[in-house]
Each structure stands twice: as C-alpha cells, then as structure tokens.
Amino acid sequence: MQKGKHLMILLCTAAVALSVTAALAAIPFSLAGAAETDGTLRVKGNKIVDPDGREVRLYGLNCPSLEWKPAGDNMPMAVITAFDEWEANLVRLPMNQDYWFGHDPSQNDGGEAYRRLIAEIVEIAQERKKYIWLDLHWSNGGTEWGANTGQHKMPDKNSLVFWESVAQEYRNHPYVLFGLYNEPYGVSWDVWKNGGMVSESSEVTENGKKSVKTLKYEAVGMQTLIDAIRAQGANNLIIVGGLDWGFDLSRAADEKYRLVDTPEGNGIVLDTHPYPWKNKNWSQLIDKAGEHYPVIVGEFGTGPAKNDPDKPDEYYFKNYHETLFDWIEKNNYSFAAWSFHPSAGPCLIKGWNYEPTPYHGVYVRDFLIKVSARGVSLFDGENYTGRSIYIKPGEYTGADLAAAGLDPASIRSARLSNDRSLAYKLTVFSEDGFTGSSLSFTQNIPDLRASLGGMAVRSLKLETVTPENINKGSSAECSSNNEKSGAVTDGDEATRWMVDEEGPKWVKTDLGSVCTIHRIIIKHASNTGLELHNNNQDFTVSISTDGSDWTQVYSVTGNTNYRTVIDFEPAAARYVKVDITKGSRIPPHTRVTIREIEVYGTRDANPEAGAEISAGERDSGGKGSPAGPGGGKPLLWLAFSGLVSAVVIALTALSRRRERKRRNT
C-alpha cells in the first residue's frame, strides 16, 4: 500500500510437516519454513506446496518503508520482530526500483547499501526457514530513473530492468518470493496481462517533495515480467496482484487473461487486497480465481473508529476482522496484514516498541498466534520418543486418537511447550467420552505413566490457558546498584536495572518458595533504536532451590535480541540467577541492562519424576547452548506426525556464501 494513500494510512527453527487422517483434517497445513534443507515452494493446482508436496500456508505482515526511504525505518529490526515476536512465517517487503540502482539523490553508492540491506533481511528469513516476499511497490511511471517515484497504475520499462536484476540476485533462493507489482489499477485486463500505453494523474516524490503529475508511458504487462524473470533462470514463486488497486481477481483465471508460467517455473500465486471499502462480493471477485490459483491476501486492515480510537472503524464494513478471518480460514488462503509500521495506516503497531494497535494490531496478532499454533505432541515412548501425533485444542475420544495414529492407552509422554505464545492444559480422562477420573497438566510430561499412578487414559481434552509470570513482584538482589533491583520483577518494561562497571555482574530473584518452573524470559535493554546495541551479549541463567547449589539451564554468547526465551523440562526452583559476562556491544562492553526476568510455572514443588533440566535456546540472536545434567538436549522439538512414524529434524542454516553459490549454478 502506498504510504500516502492511507495516512489514516535465531538460530534456526525447525518447523512441522504434518500428515494426518480425516479425523484430524482440521490441521491441513505444513507449517511453512518446512523441515527441509530446501524450503522451495511450488504451486500444485490452487495450493502452495513444499518440496514433499505437502500444502503450505503463508501468514505474516507487511513491513513497509523501504519504498520511501533507502535505509527504511527500523530495519531490519521490524522484520526480526515480525518473525520472532508476532509469529509470522512471511514478511512482505515493499521496495522501490530507483533505490535498488541508487537513483535517489540521497544515494551515492549505486544502490549498494540498499541491496545489502535487502540481502541482510533475506538472510534473516533464511536463518529462520521463513519467507521474504520482495514486492515492487514504487516505480517511475516511465523510463526516467529517479523521476516520478511513487505508486503508478502499472509497472514500466524500468520495472523490467529491476526484475531482471533482482531475479539474477535471488534466482531459486528457497525463501524468496517475487511480487511483480503492488497494486495495478485503472487499466484493462488486456493491458494488465500484455502491457500497453497508459496515462494517469499520479502523486509522485522527487527530491523529497510530493507533487501531482499527468504521465503517459508504456506499461509492461505481468506476462512480460514473468517471462523476464524466468529468462534469468529464476524459478521462484511469483505473486501477481489483481486490478482495482490489487483487489479484483475476477478475470485473472479467464483463458484470455490467464498468466502462463514456464514448465520449470514454481508457479504463480494471485494477490488480493480486500480493504473494507472495497466490493464485498468476494466470492465472485476473488474466490472464482481461487479455484484455479493459490490466493494470498496480501494487504488488509482498517483504521480506528472516529468516536472511539480503540475500536476498529466499521463505517464501511461491520465486524470486518471477524468476517475476513473466517473467510480466509474457510478458503485456506495465505495472508499478510498491512502494516507493521506506526505511521503507514492502517497501522498494526503504535510505535517502535511494537505494541499492537487496539483497532487492528490486536486482531491480527491474535489471529497469527492462532494460525501459527503447533499444539501439543503426544508420543508412545517416554521422554518424547517413538511414534507421535500432533493435536490442536479440542476434545479427542479414543477413536479420534486411534484414527490419528496413536491409541490413547499407548501415550507415554507429551510435549506441551511447542508454542512460545500459547500455553496449554492437557486433561486426560479414565473413561472414553471425557468422564471418570481426570488429571490435568500444564507442563511437559516426560513420563505419563509415572504421573498417572496406574490410571488408564481413554480420552483427553486440550485447551489453551493464560500463562502466569510467577516472578512478578518477587524480591531481587543484584551485584551492584541494588536499589534498582526491583525493576527486574515489577512487570514494567519501562523500568530497568543497569550498571556500567568492571567486574562480575549478576541479578538474582527469589520466588519466595520452591516452585515448579519450565520457562524463563529475559528482557534486556531495548528492542528498537540505538539501545539495541545495549542488549546483553554473553550470559548464563541458573536456577536453585536453596540459593547455594545452582544448576545452569542456559548459556549464550553473541546475543543481539531484546528478548531471550528459555524453555526446559519442569524443575523445582526458588531462585533464578542471571550472570552477565559481556554486556553492551559498545566497547568496553561493561554496560549491563535487564528490564524484566519473567518466570513461568506453578507454585508447587512437584516437577515430573525423572525430569531432566535440558534447556533449549530461542530468540537469542546469538549462539546459545543448552545446559544441565549431561549437557541436556534442545527442548523446542517439533514433531512430524504421521500414521506410522514421527521425524524430528534439526536444521543448520546454510552459509550465505554457500547459498549464493548454489543459487548461481
């Protein structure tokens, strides 16, 4: 979306590939960023599939600003936050063809810094096995580079040069998708496909100043851009927006206007932008084309109500978010919400602290959490071994579980910690139909039989619960500046404990009694701006029942992120201690900042029998290692559940040099 148009306008993660029977047909997708070294996506019929043919759903956010500023706003942190904090597996990245070649007056390097920033963002996605949608957002409305920069009716001949260059740079990159042009409008379907002369009055930006001009230029059709990309040997998935500002797909599937890919190409996806002021006949204008092509809802959103800025504007469309999300779910469409920027409306965030707006962001964030949820893994072996199935919230009879591949009596362990943004409660029943004796669990269960005490399992229920930070309000003690120690447990990220001095630095919190804990979250200096450089780099996290004997549950070097999430098997602890050996990235690295230490668990001291502390690392932005008896093992295991077997795969990211070499062969 054009910025001015609506100024109301860490390590690698493994993902889940899922194959289940009709009894669990409610879980139809391979979670994108699939558990494959090659995450290349392809079109099969009207679906997007992974290299094994499993359907993939893309879900995420638009991160604008690189169309109106060569350095962007808060880049690449906005992309990192979209992936790591908002659970997106896709970021749509609006771009400017002038900036790619360095034609803006502020650029004196031929676009090198701009291209390097794009490459850094692509690498961020690749490290996470997630996807970047490179979207040509602003063009020239002609052939004069550096002139008339803005949103135009159609791509121009300079756009052709842009795509030839981008295709050479990212040809066959498994995590890069090509979006031909943001929002075509005001032309016939024939011009949309084949190109032709167009004229328009358009708002353009030159030398940082906006103006309205009447332009006449030769538009390049979508088919020509597709052919040019394929001519570079780039078979990447291509995304094409419809007419009426990217909304209307009504004739895109007509034989006369249908776009043609090469036999080697990975396929074409259609993009629609159903804003609330658009025609509501989605079934004819969008779904008809969706019978022939995969569809991605590439932009959507609404601003605040005039009489209540905390509520969505319903002037054009009552219950817009609910209706839209139901429609997206019904059709299994992929989506990317507009916009992850505090001033390019409709805005998902209030500011660069990434707090969601109440009228739009909250709805999208909750929907992303729901769509990305992996649920709970059930295993027929102790300690998360053997065959597994993968369930989402709901009720499961014995027949349901058996149909999914695991008889309830054979369940021996359960992993409830698959999702960072959701907590689960698993209740097992001694009788089918959710009756008889029952036991509930909110933490991983390494040995279910030991926990049941002889009770048989014949049915179960899984539900989401709100996790409690049991460390909030706890007492705290620090190596120095002890009067500020309470800041790390006050639940307020605006306060902080900070020291800048030589010598050992640590902070310790006291839960008040021995509890059972399974997750610790450390929040460092900042998630935005220059303060990012002050996030602690090297530190360890330990727990203790008595404050004397400590067990290390986490260690990291080179952290860059604001938020570090540490999961481990349920363990008894009263004290949590963070030891920092290297603070800020600014020499001499002595500045240390912690805003919050959150601890999740229950206020009892009965961790599962035989539980082993084996911390996994998440979100560190550096090189973390599990720690515990025997060194432990990574905790965030994602199960691929089938009727016969489950495969857990941990991936190591390819180096950028190796990836470039592979793409260019």
N, C-alpha and C positions, 0 to 999 in steps of 0.2 A: 504494500500500500504506500502510496506517495505520502511523504511526511506531512506536506501541507494540505493534503486532501481532507484529512480529518484531524484538525488540531483541536477537536474535542479529543481530533487526531493529534584409579589413579592407578594407579596400577590397573592392569586390565581386569575387566569384569567378565565373568562367564555368563552366558545367557541361556535361556531354556528353549530346547526344541521339544515339541510336545506332540505325541500321537496317542489318542485315546479312542475308546469306543463310543457308540452313540449315547451311552449312559452319561458320559461327561462331555457331550457335544458343546456345552456352554463354554468350553475352553478351546477355541478353534485355532489359536494362533501360535506360531513360533515367535517367541519374543525377540524382536529384531536386535541386531547385533548378535546374530545366531552363533551357536557354539561351533564355529567353523573357522579355520585359519583364513579362508577366503569368504568374506561376507557378501560377495557379489549378489545383487538382487536381479531377478528377471521377472518378466511378465508371462503368465500362463493363463490364457483366456482373459478373464476380467479380475485376476488375482495377481498380487505380488508374491513371489516365492523365493526361498533361499536356495542354495546350491543342491540341497537334497529334495527340493520340490515341496517343502512344507510352506504353508501360507504364512506370510509375514505382515504384520500391521505396523505402520509407522505412526508415531504420535509425538507431537512436540510443539515447538514455539518458533515464532519469527523473532530474530534478533536484528532489528534494523539499525542503521546509522552509517554503514559503510557505503551507502548510496549517496549520502550528503556530506560526508567528511572522510577524507582519505585515511585518517587514523581511527575513525569510528569513535563511539562513546563507550567507555568502559570495556573495551575489547582487549583481550579475549575473555575477560572475567565473566561477562554476561553469558557467553556460550558455556563456559565451565559450570556456572550456576544452573543454567537451564538443564544441563545433563545431570549434574550431581545432586542438586537440591530439589529440582522440580520434576525429576524422574523422566524427562524426555529421552527418547531414543533418536530423535530427529531435530535438527535445527535448520530452519530456512534462513539463508544468509543473503539479504538483498545487496546487490553490487551495482557499480557504476562503470560503464565501459571506458569512460575517459580516465578514471583513476587507474584502471588496470595498465594503461600505457603511459601514465604520468602526464596527462594533458591538462590537469588543473593548475592554475597559477601558483598554488601553494606547493606544488611538487617540482623538484629539480633533479630527480633521480630516474626519470623514465618509468616511474611506477614500481621500482624495485621494492620499496618499503611496503607498499600496498600489497603486492604479490606475496611478499614474505609473511605479512600478517595473515593473509588468506591461507597460506601454507601452514602456518602455526595452528590456525583453527582447524584445518583438516587433520593435522596430526593429533590434536586433542580428541577429535572424534574417533580417529583410528585407534588410539590407545584404549578407548573405552568400548571399542567394537560397536560404535554408534554412527549415525549418518549425518552428512552435511549436504544440504540442498543448495547448490550455487545458483542463485536466482538473478538474472539480468533484470534490474529494476529500473534504472535510468539510462536513457540513450540520448542521441543528439538530434533526432528529427531531421536528418540529412547527413551529409558527408563531411562537414567541417568539424574536425576534432576540437574539443574544448568549447564548443558553442552550443547553445540551446539545450543545455543539460537538464534533463527532467523526465517526467513521465509523458510518453507520447502514445499515439494511437497504436503504433506498430513498431517493430524493430526496423532499423535502417541498414544501409550497406556497411556502416562501421560496426554494427552488431554482428555482421557476418565475420568480419575480421576478428572481433572479440572472441566469438565462439571457436573459431579455428585455433586461436592461441590457447584458450582455456582447455579445449579438447586435447591439444598436444600435451599440455602440462599435467592433466589429470586423467588421461585416457586409461580406461579399465581399472581405475582405482576402485577397490571394492566398497569404499564407504563414501564415495562422492556421486551425487545425482545432479543432473543438469536440468535447470528450469529455464526454458528458452526465453520467455518474456513475461513480465509481471502481469499486466492487466490490459490485453488488447481491447480496443473499443472503437465504435464508430465506423467500422468498415464492413464490407460484405463477407460472407463465408468464403467466397472465392478468393478475395484478397487475403483473408486470414490464412488460407492454405497456400496460395500460389504467389502472393505479393501483387504489387501494383502501385500506381500513383495515389497518394492521399494528400489531403490538405487539412489543416487544423489550426485553431487558435489555442495556444498552449502556454501554460506558465512555465518559464524556464529560469535557470540560475546561471548567471555569467559574472565572473569576478566577484562572487559572493553576493550579488544583487539579483533580486527576483524581478521578472517582468513578464508581460504577456505579448506573444508574437504570433503572427499568422505565418505558418510554414507550409511549404509544398515540397514533398520529397518522395522518392521511390521506396516503398516499403518492401521488406524482404519477408516472404511467406514462411510459415512454420515448416513446410516440407523442405524448403531450401536450406533452412538452418539444420534440420535433421540430417539431410544429405551431406552438408559440410562437416558436421561433427563425425559422422560415420566415415567420411573420406580420410579423416586423421587416424583411423584405426581405433577410435574410441567407441566402445560398445556400451558405455554406461547407460543406466536407466535414464530416459528423457521425460521430463514433465512439461506439459503444454497447457496453458491457461485458455479458457474459452473467451467468448466475446462479452460485451456489456461489462467492461471492467473485470474481466476474468470470471464472470458468474455463469454465463449462458453456455451450456454444452449441448443444446437441443439438436443441433445438426452435425455435431462433430463425428457421430457414428454413421451418418449418411454415406452411402457408397461414393457419392460425388466428392465429398469433402474429407473422407477418411484418410488419415495420415498413414504413410507406408514406411515401415522400418526395413532395414536390410536383414537377410537371413541370419547374419552374425550378431545383429543388434540385440540388446537385452530387453527391448520393448519400450512402449510408450504408455505413460500414465496421464490422465486428464486431471486438470486442476480447476476447482471452482471456489468462488468467494461469496458465500450466501450471507451477506450482511442483512440486518433486519429490515432495511428499507427496500430490499430487492423483492421481486416477484416471489410469492410463497408457493408457487406451483412447482415444487422441487421434483416431483415425480416425473413431470414431462420435461422440464428444463435440464435436469441433472441425471436422474435415475435411469432414464431411457438410454443415455450414453453409457451408463454404468453397467449395462447388460453386456457391453462389448469391450470396455476398457476398465482397468482399475481406476478408481477415483480417489483423489486426495482433496480434502477440504483445506486449501492452502492458506486461507485467511478467514477469520470471522471475529466478531466481537461487538460490543455495544458500550456506549458511554454511560455516565451517571445520569440519573433522573434529575430534572431541573429542580423539583421540590424536595428531593432527598438525595444528596450526593453519595450516600452509602448504598443506594439501591440502583439496579440497572434501569436504564431508560426503556420504557415499554410503550413509547408513543407509536412506533411502527409495528411492534411485534410483542404481544403479551407472552410471558413465560418463554422468552427467546432461548435462553440457555438450555432449559429442560427439554424443549421441543427439538432443538438442534442436536443435543447429545443423544436423545432417543433415536432420532433419525440416523445419526452416524453409527450407533450401535446396531440398529436394525439391518443396515446395509454393509456393516463391517468395513466402513470407509476409514482410510488413514486421515490424519489431520495435523494441522499446525496453526495454533492460535496467534492472532495479532493482538498486541505487540509487547515484546519483552523490553520495553523502554518507557521511562516515566513521562515522556512528552510527545510520543508519536501515537496518538489515540486511534482506536480505543486501547487504553493502557492496561496492561496486566499488573504492573508494579507501580507503587507510589514514588519510589526513589531508588537510588542505587544500593540501598540495604535490601532490596528485592522483596519487600513486604507487599503481598498481593493487594490490589485494589478491591474494595468490598463489592463493587458493582460488576466486576468482570474477572479479575485475577483469582479471587477465591473460588469461583465456579470452575475455572479452567484447572487450577491447581488440584482441586479435589477430584476432578474428572481424570486428570493424568495419574493421580495416585491409584484410582480405581482401575484404570485401563492397564497400568503397568504392574499391578499386583501379581505376584507369583504364587501366593498362597502358602500352603504347607506341604511338605514332602513326608510321605509315610513309607517306611522300609520294612522288609521282612527279616532283616538282620539287626543285631544290636549295633549301637554306635554308627548308625546311618550307613549300613552296608546292605548288600543284596539287592533284590528287586525292589522297585519303588513305584509308587503312583504319586500323582501331584493333584491336590484338590484346592479349590477356592471356597470361600464361605458358603455354607449351605448345610443341609441335612443329608446324611448318607446312610441308607439301610444296608444290611448285609449284602443284599442283591446288588445294590449300586456299587459297592466296593469290589465285590467279586467280578462284576462286569468290567470294572476299570482295571482289573488285573491283580488284585490283592485281597484275599479273603480276610475279613476283619480279625479272625482268630489268629492269623499269622503275622499281624503287625507287631514288630519288636522295638521300633524306635520311631521318633518323629522329630522333624526339624521345623520349628516354628519361627525361625529368625531369617527367613528368606528375604523379607521386605524391610527396608530401612525406614519407610514412612508409615508402616502399619504394624500394629501388634495384634496377635491373635489369641483366642481362647479356644482350646480343643477340649470338648467334653465327650467322654466315652461312656457308653451305657451297656449294662449287662444283658439287656434284652433287646431284640430287634424292635424297631418302631419307637426307639428313644424312651424306653421305660426301664424299670428296675433300678438297681443301684447305679450310681454315676460318680465319676471323678473328673475334675477339670484341671487343665494345665495351661499355664501362660508362658512357659519357657520350654526350651528344647528338652526332649525326653530321650536320653541315650539308651535306657533300658526300661521299656514299658512294663515288662513282666514284673520286674522288681518293684515298680511303683504301684502296681495293681494289687499286690498281695493275694494273688490267686483268683481275682475276679476275671471273668471272661469278657471279651469285647465282641458285641454283636451289632452295634450301630454306633454312630458318632455324629456330632454336630460341631461345625467350625464357625466361629463368629469373630468379627473384629472388635477390639477393645481400645480404649484410650490409655496409652502407657503413662505411668506416673513417674515424674522425676523425684525420687525419694531423697535426693540430696539437697533439695531446695530448703533453705533455712537451717541447714546443718552448720555446726561450728567449723572454723577453718584456722589453720596455722601456717605461717609462711617463713621462709628463710630470713626475710627482712621485709621492712615496710608492713609489719604485721597488722597495723591499724586498718589497712585496706584489704585484709584477707577475706572479710565477709563478702566482698564483691563477687567472689567466685561461686557463691551459693545463694545469692539473693534473687535469682531468677530474672535479673535485669541486665540485658546485654549492653546497656548504656554505661554501666559501671565496670571497673576493671581493677585488677591488681597488676601493678607494673613496677619493675625495678630495673636499674641500669648500672650495674657494678660488676666487678670481677668476683670470681669465686662461685661456689656451689649455689644453685638456686632451686628451690622446691616449694611446693604448696601441698598441704595435706588436709583432707576433710574428714569429719567424724560423723557417721550416720546416727550415732547415739546408742546403737545396739547392733548386734550381729544380724545381718540381713542376707537374703539370697539375691544376688545380683547377676546380671548377664549382659549388660550394655553400659558403656561409659562414653560420653560425648564431651570432647574438649573443644571450647571455642576460644580462639586466640585473639589476635589484635583487631583484625578487620577483614571484611570480605569485599572491600571496594577501595579504590583510590590509592594514594601513596602509602597508606597504612598497611596495605598488603605486604609490603616489604618487612613489616614488623611481626608477621606471624612466626611463631617459634619453629625452628628448623629441626633440631635434634633433641629428642626427649624420650623418656620411658614412663610407663604407667604401671603401678604396682598396687596390690590390694593386701589387706591383712585383717585378721580377726582381733589382734591384740595390740597393734601398733609397734610391735617389736620384730616379729617374723614376717617378712614380706615375700610375696610371690609376684614376679613380674608378668604382666599379661600383655604387654605391648612395648614395642621399641620401633623408632623411626628415625631416619636421617634424611635431610633434604626436604622436609615438608614445606609446602608453599601455601597450603589452603587454610582458610579460616576455621573450618570445622573438621574435626577428626572423630570418626565414629569407630568404636572398638566393640566387637561382639566376642563373647566367649561362652563356654558352657556354664550353666548355673553354678555359682560358687558362693560359699559363705564369706562374708566380709563385713567389717565395720568401718575400716579406714581405706581411703583411696589417696594415693600419693602420686604426684607428677614431678619428676626430676628433669630439669632442663639443662642440657649441656651446651647448647648453641641456640641463641635467640634470634634476633633480627638478622636479615640478610645484609644490613648496613654495618660495615666494619666499625668497631671490633666485635660485633655480634653478641654484645653483652646485654642488650636491652631485651627484657622478657615481659610478655604481656599475656594474661589469661583473664578472659571476661566471665566464663562460666565453666564449671565442671558439673555435668549432669550425670546422674546415676539412675539406672532403671532396673527394677526388680521388685521383690516383695519383702515386706517387713517380717520375715520369718527366717529361721536359720536351718532350713531343711533342703539343701540342694540335693539333686538326684544322686542316689547311691552310685558310686563309681564315676561320678562326673570328673572329667579332666579339664583343667584350665588350658584352653588351646585357642589363644586369641587370633583372630584374623584381622587384617587391616582393610580399611576402607577410607576413601576420601582423603588420604594423607597428602597427596600431591608430591610425595617423596618415596623413598624406599623403606618400607616398613617390614618388620618381621614378627611372626608370632613368637610368643614366649610362654614358657610353662614347663611342667614336667616332661622331659623327653623332647623339648622343643616344640611340642604341640603340632597342630596341623591347621591349615586355613579353614576358617569357620564358614565363610559365605560360599557354601557349595550349592549349586543349582542343579536339580535333578532333571534328567531327561527321562520322562516316564512313558513306558510303553507296556504292552501286554506281556512281553517276555522279559525285558531287561531294562536296567537304567544305567545310563552312562554319565559320569561326571567328568567334565573336561575343564582343565585349567589352561588358559591360553597365554602365551607370551607374545607381546606386541613385536611385530617386525620393525627393524630399524627403518628410519625414513630413507636412508640411502639404499637399503636393500629393496624397499618397496618401489622407489623410483626406478631402480634398475629393472625390476620385474615388469613394471608398467611399460617401460620403453622397449621391451623386447618384443 
